[in-house]
Each structure stands twice: as structure tokens, then as C-alpha cells.
Amino acid sequence: MFRFQRAIALGAVMGLAACAAPAPPELLTADGVERASVDREAFPEELATFRDSALRLGDALLASGEGNVIASPGSLLIALAMLRAGASGEAAAEMDALLGLPVADRDQAMNALLASLEEYDGDPGSVDEENPPAKPLVHTANGLFVDKNVSTGQGYLDALAEHYGTGVHPVDFRDEAVTKPAIDAWVNKNTGGRIEKAPAPYDPNNTFSLLNTVYFAAAWDIPFDAEGTSDEPFTTAAGGTIDVPMMHNMQEMAYAEGPGWQAVDLPYGEGFVMRLVLPAEDSDGGAGALKADRLAEVARALDAANPEDVDLALPTWDHKSHFDVRAILEQLGLEKTLNTTRDFDAIQQGLMITQAAQDANITVAEKGTVAAAVTQINGMATSVPPEPARSISFDRPFHYQIVHVGTGLPLFMGKVADPR
């Protein structure tokens, strides 16, 4: 069974039952395990692999929806990497091959990636979303809710604590009245209230729920003038024309173009950009034709581009999406990963992935951008539960002996007909 830093580990979760509006449970980590310190510069190839993998995941997420879609391939990548940390056998090989995850130093490299994001960490609840912060605030959180009645592998918990900073929360999934509010409260807190509930339907048969959240808030390096925003025509994917609020700005930014596309990197205050890619008017499939390989080409071109003055017109938008991630992973071919009952034994005996889902939203306006996402991967331990301990009650007349074990000699022997 897992160990925790506090003997009263359940108290933070169980106390939620008494509150009408429960606070998130206290963050706990595996006992005695400190987050490893890593150097991002030591993993250039692995980080490039993560980028390419995230582009493929983003491609699959966007392809699953119609119309306006907002997804977080980064959140899904982190959640899948956390799951991969407990995989073995065919599932591990399949995840590496189909998701394009690094074979060596995967967890260490993900630790470096997360540490780089943590340089911008802050409290999502402190953000005034009408006035996003000049320095981007990026809050990522990894959480693991495990059933306290099922043994969870200590090695897995240690790996999550060492490389992912994952908080572990022991709960009783059969007690929906306590556990569901606890999970929802964790999501709410770590997305600054932009997402109030976990994305997967609650199932009391689950014994494992892995979550990642990503919250982003940042002002543009040069804000758009609200007075310059006006309703202008926008041609929809269906070919119709509508009027939408269109922002305008002239500023220096990276610009690149290639066969069938133009792109810019619109900068935030520091450390982040919004990459905007415009397909050619005669592009077959429009934005939907921008698959992972083309987006990787765009990324390389913009990385090499010199900044130049660009006259930019950009609409405002406020969108949200929900994804059945399990169905998307099935389409990617992760058959063994999603159906095995033995390759995740390092997490829980007989663990089978039952659900995977993501919610994401974004608001883009003259002052900046605010976005949030949560990815959830749930599982159920399917191994046959141990036989219940035998019970015996001496509630009627019985015999007894006092026996010397070494010789078997009964020093005393008796019977109890009435113990009074």
C-alpha cells in the first residue's frame, strides 16, 4: 500500500463531506520522495519529441470536433506521460510507438518541461481575467485520486512524485457524495474556476483517476486598442459571411509562409506567443487541412524567422469544447493500452482504463488571453478481490487449551459453558 507524509492523509478529503461548498483536498505526495531537479538543456531531443507528439495529439483532438474547437494537447500529453510511467509490456510499447513518446529519459524530460512552465506559476484564483497579467501566469497541476481500499504501487507513486510533482489523494470511490465533490473541487481550484467539474462522468466502480490541469493567462506584449475593434466580415467554414468584432494592430512579430499557408507568432508579455496559421483561400479543407506534419513545418519556419512589422487583423473569440479522449485514443490505435488488464499492474493490480476525457476553454480579447483545460484518465482495478478474512465468534460454549508450542504439551485444558 502507498505511504503518505501525514498519518491523517484521509482527513483532508473526508472533511469535505461536512461542507456545502467543499474546498479541494490537501495536496499530498509519496512519503520521503522529493521532486528531482533537472536541467532542460540536457533533453533537447526529448523535448522536440514531446512537441511533435503534442502536435499529433492536437491533430486528433481537433479532428474529432466540428466548428469551433479548443483543445489542450499539452494537458493530454502530460496526462498520458503520467499513465505511461506505470505501463509495461505491450501497452508501454504501443504508447511509445503510436504517441511518439521518448523511449529513454521520458519522465526526466517531462520533469524538465514541467519545471520550465513552473517558472511562470501562480494562483489562477488571483487573476483578473478582464486584465490578464503582463507576465504570463501558467499553472499546471497533476493530481491522482486512488481508492483507499485498493493497493497502489509504491514505485509508481514515487515516480509521479519525483518527476511530476503529483499530489495523491486516497478516497473511497464508492462514496460518491464525498469523492466526486473532492475531485471537482480540485479541478475548480486549479483552473481558477473556469472549469468547475471533472470532464468524465463519475463512476463509483473506478479505483483510479489521474488528472492534469493547465491554466494560462497573459496580456499581449502590445495590447489591441479596443476603439479600433469593429464589426467586419468573416467567411465561415461553411462558406457564409458573418460580421464579427475584429481587432487591429501593427507590430513586430515573427512571420513565415509556405505552400498554402501564412503564419505569425503574436507575442505575449514574455515567454509565450500565440501562433496563428492562416491557410490559403483556395486551400482544400481550410484550417482542418493543417495536420501535424504541416504544423511542425510551420513551427520550424517561425523558429527561424526574423521579426518584421505585420499589420494584423484578428477576431475576438470565447470558445469551449469537450472531448471523449478514450474514443480519440481508440482512433489513434491504442487498442492494447485501452483494453489490457495486466500492463498497468505497477499502478494497481489488473488496472483497466475505463474513461478518458478533456474539457477546455479560451477567451481572446484586446488585452490578452485566458484559457484553461483539464484532462482526466480513469481506471478500475479488475483483479479478483481477496477472500474476506474468516471470522469466528465464541458466543456459545467452547473448549480451550494452553499449549506449549515447542512440545505440543497442553499445560491447561478447559471448556467454557458460561463465561460469567
Secondary structure, DSSP 8 states (H G I E B T S, - for coil): ---BSSTTTTHHHHGGGG-SS--------BTT-------GGG-HHHHHHHHHHHHHHHHHHHHT--SS----HHHHHHHHHHHHTT--HHHHHHHHHHHT--SSSHHHHHHHHHHHHHTT---GGG--TTS--SS-EEEEEEEEEEETTS---HHHHHHHHHHH--EEEEE-TT-HHHHHHHHHHHHHHHTTTSS-S-SS---TT--EEEEEEEEEEEEBSS---GGG-EEEEEE-TTS-EEEEEEEEEEEEEEEEEETTEEEEEEEBSSS-EEEEEEE-TT-TTGGGG--HHHHHHHHHHHHH--EEEEEEEEE-EEEEEEEEHHHHHHHTT-HHHHH-SSTTTTTSTTEEEEEEEEEEEEEE-SSEEEEEEEEEEEEEE-S------------S-EEEEEEETTTTEEEEEEEES---
